[in-house]
Amino acid sequence: MNTANVRTRFAPSPTGYMHIGNLRTALYTYIIARKYGGKFILRIEDTDQGRFVEGATEVIYDTLRKCGLEWDEGPDIGGPVGPYIQSERMGLFKEYAEQLVKSGHAYYCFCTKERMEQVHEEQRAKGITPTYDRHCRELPQEEVDKLLAEGVPYVIRQKVPLDGTTTFHDELYGDITVPNADLDDQILLKADGMPTYNFANVVDDHLMGITHVVRGNEYLSSAPKYNLLYEAFGWEVPTYIHVEHIMRDATHKLSKRDGDAYFGDFVEKGFYIPAILNYIALLGWAPKGEQEIFTLDELVQEFDISGLSKSPAIFDPVKMKAINFEWIKKLSLDEFKELALPYIRQTCKSEDIDLDVLVKTLQPRTELFTDIPEKVDFIDELREYSTDLYFNKKMKTTPETSLEALKAASEVFEGIDDNAWTEENIHSALFAKIEALGVKNGWMLLPIRAALSGKQSTPGGGVELAAILGKKESLARIAKGIELLSN
């Protein structure tokens, strides 16, 4: 693969939110540019105005920036080969399409929509895949000139060779040869003067000096027609890298209709953005070693096109959560605190707690940030709970033993000076009492956790909860537990 003067591009259409398949393409495109010291270009392909969604361009900018995929040239920052919004480049496509007509590589087609529908209906009736029947391909020049002079609407079609083969090279799939007879005379310029996606891509990629094109392998079937266009213009063909689909399972693509397909969906579900990027990098790419957790800079260092797979990648939400968990554990306490605080404050408004202890307790127990609100919803208010919470076969606790434990815990808590109320001091005092009573740790700690939280599952045990809640609130909740168990 030629890596001199690498220029890659990400060319999304502003049709909605960022699908993770598109984001993966952007990521691979960015990585290749950075790995070889090249340029990463952002181009907005908005020629299909029927699918344009207001605000979608801003979503593209916002998503890429949040992921750290900063571009070197683009609509908002400019560059030497702008404009970088396709609808602002409309004047040049007709010129290039007509150049192909003059060189014999394209032709005017005057077929009406009604005629095409009739042709396709007849083809389907015969079991033939609907395609253009090349009716206008060999029209005499005099007739073409007459129709043009009369202002008859037309499209410009590519004049694909009727025999022979076309070979193109892909970095994953190698050389692929297709019979030209299997290729359609695709439309290059529509009746309204707008270029088709396939034609605009070829022209823009050439004019912007794009050397490497990363796209989904659904475009493999179009690659021969791209090559024929490059050859017709006498332009150098870029390096193709067609990546496989991301699948929901063995037979279904990850679809927008199924949900969980958009970048924003995962952020809302509590995933950490670098973890999202890390996971989608692994969807279709295998690093050489055992490492799975990568920063963006590490991905740039480790990425190799040879590691891309020719098999579809199965999206595994369990694996994605595991990677997210590892990322959260890697954060510094201050980083985690900043990210976790908005989620903590959804259900915990109290300012009278030890937030640092809470954050330290939460971090190793947080798989997704959205887990946090439910984990801390007992802090502001102790809800009503039943004595069933004090039964535990494994710890051999009952309401009767728990009543003894809470009374002992109350004495311990009362004995700790207000100014010495720390996690370390609470731990030392409780475990000294456990040793003095000759009981197992759970005999004392499980009832404390139940009384302080009113929940079976909490972020941390009795010691951490007491440190988080403070002495006054801990004693008040222990007293409520004693009252409940005494009745």
Solvent accessible surface area in square Angstrom, and as a share of the most:
residue,aa,sasa,rsa
1,M,91,0.41
2,N,101,0.52
3,T,50,0.29
4,A,61,0.48
5,N,132,0.68
6,V,1,0.01
7,R,44,0.16
8,T,0,0.00
9,R,14,0.05
10,F,6,0.03
11,A,16,0.12
12,P,12,0.07
13,S,43,0.28
14,P,3,0.02
15,T,40,0.23
16,G,22,0.21
17,Y,149,0.57
18,M,9,0.04
19,H,23,0.10
20,I,0,0.00
21,G,19,0.18
22,N,66,0.34
23,L,0,0.00
24,R,10,0.04
25,T,22,0.13
26,A,0,0.00
27,L,0,0.00
28,Y,1,0.00
29,T,0,0.00
30,Y,22,0.08
31,I,0,0.00
32,I,1,0.00
33,A,0,0.00
34,R,71,0.26
35,K,65,0.28
36,Y,74,0.28
37,G,72,0.70
38,G,12,0.11
39,K,99,0.42
40,F,0,0.00
41,I,0,0.00
42,L,0,0.00
43,R,0,0.00
44,I,2,0.01
45,E,6,0.03
46,D,15,0.08
47,T,16,0.09
48,D,69,0.36
49,Q,99,0.44
50,G,78,0.75
51,R,135,0.49
52,F,79,0.33
53,V,67,0.38
54,E,154,0.69
55,G,31,0.30
56,A,2,0.02
57,T,20,0.11
58,E,105,0.47
59,V,40,0.23
60,I,5,0.03
61,Y,33,0.13
62,D,69,0.36
63,T,6,0.04
64,L,0,0.00
65,R,102,0.37
66,K,108,0.46
67,C,8,0.05
68,G,30,0.29
69,L,0,0.00
70,E,85,0.38
71,W,14,0.05
72,D,53,0.27
73,E,10,0.05
74,G,0,0.00
75,P,36,0.23
76,D,64,0.33
77,I,93,0.47
78,G,29,0.28
79,G,43,0.41
80,P,113,0.71
81,V,40,0.23
82,G,36,0.35
83,P,56,0.36
84,Y,5,0.02
85,I,40,0.20
86,Q,1,0.00
87,S,39,0.25
88,E,107,0.48
89,R,12,0.04
90,M,41,0.19
91,G,69,0.66
92,L,44,0.22
93,F,0,0.00
94,K,87,0.37
95,E,109,0.49
96,Y,37,0.14
97,A,0,0.00
98,E,51,0.23
99,Q,82,0.36
100,L,1,0.01
101,V,33,0.19
102,K,178,0.75
103,S,63,0.41
104,G,41,0.40
105,H,73,0.33
106,A,4,0.03
107,Y,15,0.06
108,Y,31,0.12
109,C,2,0.01
110,F,19,0.08
111,C,27,0.16
112,T,78,0.45
113,K,149,0.63
114,E,122,0.55
115,R,65,0.24
116,M,25,0.11
117,E,94,0.42
118,Q,110,0.49
119,V,17,0.10
120,H,48,0.21
121,E,115,0.52
122,E,87,0.39
123,Q,23,0.10
124,R,143,0.52
125,A,90,0.70
126,K,153,0.65
127,G,71,0.68
128,I,86,0.43
129,T,109,0.63
130,P,51,0.32
131,T,48,0.28
132,Y,8,0.03
133,D,61,0.32
134,R,63,0.23
135,H,103,0.46
136,C,6,0.04
137,R,25,0.09
138,E,127,0.57
139,L,41,0.20
140,P,73,0.46
141,Q,115,0.51
142,E,132,0.59
143,E,74,0.33
144,V,14,0.08
145,D,72,0.37
146,K,120,0.51
147,L,32,0.16
148,L,59,0.29
149,A,91,0.70
150,E,103,0.46
151,G,58,0.56
152,V,46,0.26
153,P,102,0.64
154,Y,50,0.19
155,V,23,0.13
156,I,0,0.00
157,R,18,0.06
158,Q,4,0.02
159,K,57,0.24
160,V,0,0.00
161,P,51,0.32
162,L,100,0.50
163,D,110,0.57
164,G,50,0.48
165,T,85,0.49
166,T,7,0.04
167,T,65,0.38
168,F,5,0.02
169,H,93,0.42
170,D,0,0.00
171,E,54,0.24
172,L,22,0.11
173,Y,58,0.22
174,G,24,0.23
175,D,103,0.53
176,I,46,0.24
177,T,77,0.45
178,V,34,0.19
179,P,65,0.41
180,N,6,0.03
181,A,72,0.56
182,D,108,0.56
183,L,17,0.08
184,D,49,0.25
185,D,0,0.00
186,Q,16,0.07
187,I,52,0.26
188,L,0,0.00
189,L,3,0.01
190,K,77,0.33
191,A,69,0.54
192,D,104,0.54
193,G,28,0.27
194,M,36,0.16
195,P,1,0.01
196,T,28,0.16
197,Y,84,0.32
198,N,32,0.16
199,F,0,0.00
200,A,0,0.00
201,N,4,0.02
202,V,3,0.02
203,V,0,0.00
204,D,0,0.00
205,D,4,0.02
206,H,67,0.30
207,L,57,0.28
208,M,1,0.01
209,G,34,0.32
210,I,12,0.06
211,T,40,0.23
212,H,2,0.01
213,V,1,0.01
214,V,2,0.01
215,R,19,0.07
216,G,17,0.16
217,N,23,0.12
218,E,96,0.43
219,Y,58,0.22
220,L,34,0.17
221,S,84,0.54
222,S,16,0.10
223,A,0,0.00
224,P,2,0.01
225,K,29,0.12
226,Y,3,0.01
227,N,9,0.05
228,L,24,0.12
229,L,1,0.01
230,Y,6,0.02
231,E,105,0.47
232,A,21,0.17
233,F,24,0.10
234,G,67,0.64
235,W,37,0.13
236,E,145,0.65
237,V,52,0.30
238,P,13,0.08
239,T,27,0.16
240,Y,3,0.01
241,I,1,0.00
242,H,0,0.00
243,V,5,0.03
244,E,22,0.10
245,H,45,0.20
246,I,11,0.06
247,M,20,0.09
248,R,100,0.37
249,D,51,0.26
250,A,90,0.69
251,T,107,0.62
252,H,93,0.41
253,K,109,0.46
254,L,13,0.06
255,S,21,0.14
256,K,100,0.42
257,R,221,0.81
258,D,73,0.38
259,G,31,0.30
260,D,57,0.30
261,A,0,0.00
262,Y,50,0.19
263,F,10,0.04
264,G,31,0.30
265,D,39,0.20
266,F,5,0.02
267,V,45,0.26
268,E,139,0.62
269,K,89,0.38
270,G,1,0.01
271,F,15,0.06
272,Y,39,0.15
273,I,36,0.18
274,P,45,0.28
275,A,2,0.01
276,I,0,0.00
277,L,7,0.03
278,N,1,0.00
279,Y,7,0.03
280,I,0,0.00
281,A,0,0.00
282,L,33,0.16
283,L,8,0.04
284,G,15,0.14
285,W,8,0.03
286,A,66,0.51
287,P,26,0.16
288,K,171,0.72
289,G,52,0.50
290,E,171,0.77
291,Q,82,0.37
292,E,73,0.33
293,I,35,0.18
294,F,3,0.01
295,T,47,0.27
296,L,36,0.18
297,D,111,0.58
298,E,68,0.30
299,L,1,0.01
300,V,18,0.10
301,Q,138,0.61
302,E,83,0.37
303,F,2,0.01
304,D,47,0.24
305,I,17,0.09
306,S,95,0.62
307,G,21,0.20
308,L,15,0.08
309,S,44,0.28
310,K,116,0.49
311,S,67,0.43
312,P,64,0.40
313,A,12,0.09
314,I,87,0.44
315,F,19,0.08
316,D,59,0.30
317,P,75,0.47
318,V,115,0.66
319,K,69,0.29
320,M,2,0.01
321,K,72,0.30
322,A,46,0.36
323,I,4,0.02
324,N,0,0.00
325,F,57,0.24
326,E,68,0.31
327,W,21,0.07
328,I,0,0.00
329,K,89,0.38
330,K,113,0.48
331,L,16,0.08
332,S,56,0.36
333,L,78,0.39
334,D,113,0.58
335,E,89,0.40
336,F,0,0.00
337,K,59,0.25
338,E,134,0.60
339,L,63,0.31
340,A,0,0.00
341,L,57,0.28
342,P,82,0.52
343,Y,46,0.17
344,I,0,0.00
345,R,54,0.20
346,Q,103,0.46
347,T,48,0.28
348,C,0,0.00
349,K,127,0.54
350,S,31,0.20
351,E,137,0.62
352,D,125,0.65
353,I,25,0.13
354,D,59,0.31
355,L,32,0.16
356,D,80,0.42
357,V,18,0.10
358,L,0,0.00
359,V,0,0.00
360,K,94,0.40
361,T,5,0.03
362,L,0,0.00
363,Q,16,0.07
364,P,67,0.42
365,R,100,0.36
366,T,0,0.00
367,E,66,0.30
368,L,17,0.08
369,F,7,0.03
370,T,56,0.33
371,D,45,0.23
372,I,0,0.00
373,P,18,0.11
374,E,126,0.57
375,K,52,0.22
376,V,0,0.00
377,D,21,0.11
378,F,3,0.01
379,I,6,0.03
380,D,62,0.32
381,E,120,0.54
382,L,27,0.13
383,R,147,0.54
384,E,173,0.78
385,Y,40,0.15
386,S,63,0.40
387,T,43,0.25
388,D,100,0.52
389,L,33,0.16
390,Y,0,0.00
391,F,113,0.47
392,N,43,0.22
393,K,197,0.83
394,K,177,0.75
395,M,74,0.33
396,K,156,0.66
397,T,3,0.02
398,T,46,0.27
399,P,20,0.12
400,E,120,0.54
401,T,33,0.19
402,S,0,0.00
403,L,36,0.18
404,E,104,0.47
405,A,0,0.00
406,L,0,0.00
407,K,100,0.43
408,A,11,0.08
409,A,0,0.00
410,S,26,0.17
411,E,114,0.51
412,V,17,0.10
413,F,0,0.00
414,E,108,0.49
415,G,67,0.65
416,I,13,0.07
417,D,88,0.46
418,D,99,0.51
419,N,147,0.75
420,A,33,0.25
421,W,34,0.12
422,T,59,0.34
423,E,32,0.14
424,E,114,0.51
425,N,61,0.31
426,I,0,0.00
427,H,86,0.38
428,S,70,0.45
429,A,30,0.23
430,L,0,0.00
431,F,58,0.24
432,A,61,0.47
433,K,53,0.23
434,I,7,0.04
435,E,146,0.65
436,A,86,0.67
437,L,79,0.39
438,G,68,0.65
439,V,42,0.24
440,K,150,0.64
441,N,74,0.38
442,G,9,0.08
443,W,37,0.13
444,M,0,0.00
445,L,38,0.19
446,L,21,0.10
447,P,0,0.00
448,I,0,0.00
449,R,67,0.25
450,A,3,0.03
451,A,0,0.00
452,L,0,0.00
453,S,2,0.01
454,G,18,0.18
455,K,47,0.20
456,Q,134,0.60
457,S,85,0.55
458,T,20,0.11
459,P,1,0.01
460,G,6,0.06
461,G,26,0.25
462,G,1,0.01
463,V,11,0.06
464,E,37,0.17
465,L,0,0.00
466,A,0,0.00
467,A,6,0.05
468,I,0,0.00
469,L,8,0.04
470,G,20,0.20
471,K,36,0.15
472,K,179,0.76
473,E,69,0.31
474,S,0,0.00
475,L,31,0.16
476,A,46,0.36
477,R,2,0.01
478,I,0,0.00
479,A,56,0.44
480,K,114,0.48
481,G,0,0.00
482,I,35,0.18
483,E,110,0.49
484,L,57,0.28
485,L,20,0.10
486,S,68,0.44
487,N,154,0.79
